[in-house]
Amino acid sequence: MNLLPIFVKLEGRRVLLVGAGAVALEKTLTLLETGARILAIAPAATAAMEKLAQEGRIEWIERSYTPSDLDGAALAIAATDVPEVNAQVFADARHRGIPANSVDDPPNCDFYFGAIVRRGALLVAVSTAGESPAVAQQLRGEIDDLLSHDLGEWLKTVGQERREILASLPPSPDRKALLKSLVSRQLLSTARDSGNKTQSARPGEVHLVGAGPGDPDLLTVKALRLLESAHVVLHDDLVPKAILDLAAANADIVNVGKRCGTKSITQDEIHALMIFHARQGRAVVRLKCGDPMLFGRAAEEMEALREAGIPFHVTPGISAAFAAAAAAGCSLTQRGSSSSTLISTAHRAKDKDEAATEPTRVIYMPGKNLAALAESLAAEGLAHDLPCVVVSRASQPGETVQRLTLATLSDAEPIEAPSLILLGKAVGQPGHDRREVESTSAGAIGESSCLASACEQA
């Protein structure tokens, strides 16, 4: 397919968007960057789209699409979950000569949204003609790594100097040489990463960060560095202002918290926001109360990022359960009376059955005889096919992760202390794929000695 790559000026021009769901939100956020006037047509809208309409950033008409909605539109985008409606929008737009895009439907597209690397006025866009957005995102990330991050400000200076030269000198070989000399600098970054990718938030990536129980002094050093370098912070509702104030002064701070009993942003909208900002070349911190891997919907968010081709990393935080025990002056374990802890929540997904309440077990200090341990666990009634993960030296140099089942636990390679074993259906979910996640946080389990029912995510 032969495509003409062009950059369209949309400032002040009308763009028709049919649909107001999570997919439409992603396209809306992209279009808002252009200054376009967005008209959204949909009988219902997500909370985030409603908020944009209330703020006057878009116009939303609460009804179904009609062909007259195309009147005066420069572009048309169909982003509903009804293929027939999307196809009709495309056909009507083409009949009027209006370029149209039907999301995730290449045959019904006159143009595609590229994967963008942005450095001020400099834009680099990658397209695969709809064949594989994930490939485009991977290339975008690699290009983003190569381009120096000061190019935006530098380009602004070059543009001003170029205009001054053109205004003051007549055309000549000398003027041409002078203009060429303006750009005699290294455009690609020569400083390579030291190997620790999470010392600062990297453009085009998402960091799932634990904010701890609320005391800024209990943030990890890594979490603080990520906050200080993030372009966008998407935070839970219960993260206190004292922690948010540690973010960079020019960072966008967005509350994506979900509170019980009130209409608020959906999980799909949170996914769309993370993906959108990362695709715009921004460093994104998804800031969660306590630890992101404990009641923080991290598995869903990691899966959404993986499907979108967005690199991500996890930074553990101090769990509210441990802070509560410290405040109460009681240990969650005690030699001679309690060797395990059960952590649970009273909030459960409405569409889940009772099997979803099965706990994940975390076994500290498992010892060397894993065969005996497996036999003991099986005797307790645990299934032989229960997923197990053996983690050695977590978060340290030489960290190893082995994925097994209870039946094959005895086949694990020799482990080096300190080590942990995670057992349960949750650790077998694709959201915990070690190839994507940089660090693992343990939330705990077993027979109950102290029951902590806490809201790790608002």
Summary of the structure (lengths in Angstrom):
residues: 458
radius of gyration: 25.8
end to end distance: 46.7
largest distance: 90.5
contacts: 1424
relative contact order: 0.10
helix: 34%
strand: 19%
